[in-house]
Amino acid sequence: MAEPIIISIDVMGGDKAPEMVIEGVKLASEKQKDIFFLLFGDERQIAPLAKAKGLPETVYKIYHTDEVIKADEKPSAAVRYGRNSSMWKAIYSVRSGEAKAVVSAGNTGAFMAMSKICLGTIAGVDRPALAAMMPTSKHGQPVVMLDLGANAECNATNLVEFGIMGTVFYRLLYKVKNPSLGLLNIGSEETKGREEIREAALILKENKNKVNYQGFVEGFDISSGKTHVVISDGFSGNVALKTVEGTARLIKNLFKETIQSSWLAKLGFIIAAPALLKLKKRMDPRLYNGAMFLGLNGISVKSHGGADALSYSHAISVAADLARHDLCEKIRVELEDLILTPESIS
């Protein structure tokens, strides 16, 4: 029998923690029988919840902690004073080798800062990046985008490293042999964009053996599925992500208003209900939960703070898949012999 994949869970992190987290762990344990969970948090709350939710005692171990990182706590304060918190302890278990990955729905800034300090970066990685999945118009082909906010400013080398890491991430998660890669820009022409973006494009072209670079992509290309992976600096990526989320909410609200506007619209909704429910399932954001901090010496997955149990279980699945395929080692290998200075810029 194969060794279990050990995943650490910050049980106290998240808007609906700890109950939602335990429910998510239960769902994940039912879908993937090879996961063993290390549950960090208040044992007085976790133990009765695990029993009430029917979580088998054979799939988890509780590590009691009294401290919790608050949602509004500053990352600097969390790093300095939160070494006895459920979040830090869960992350540290990956550093110590006890666990293969960590998942938290807690304070994003604190989780990112703690993960970077506790785990450190992979040799050859200047800066880690935050990567996440989003649906596209191509069924069964989500897009992975990075960086989504970890680095507001990036140089060409950073962008190239993001491209390598994003390619490896997509290959392992979605079993695509040679994922296509695009560089987010204000136009598809080679002369467009800031200097570091154009320089990164030249370097990516020099590394055809490592990345399937397809050129510049624009904002509307993200959801079209033009490429499997889209890379950008953290500022642009975060703006793009929140614009997509805001547009999705707008469409949802306008749709509700339209349906409620007349009896004829309500009748039309009833007739179209099966197709609309199918669309809703395909676009369900819970199925894309689980942002990954790529470039660290350990697998660190951030769940959305407002996640429900199904959404959280998906974040756990992402962590487990990456742990099974040894993501960090594969990124380290891909970064070896990387050409960082194309002849055209020397």
Beta strands, then each sheet from edge to edge (+ up, - down):
strand 1: 5-10
strand 2: 35-41
strand 3: 60-64
strand 4: 101-104
strand 5: 129-134
strand 6: 143-146
strand 7: 180-184
strand 8: 212-217
strand 9: 229-231
strand 10: 291-294
strand 11: 299-302
sheet 1: 3+ 2+ 1+ 4+ 11+ 10- 5+ 6- 9- 7- 8-
end
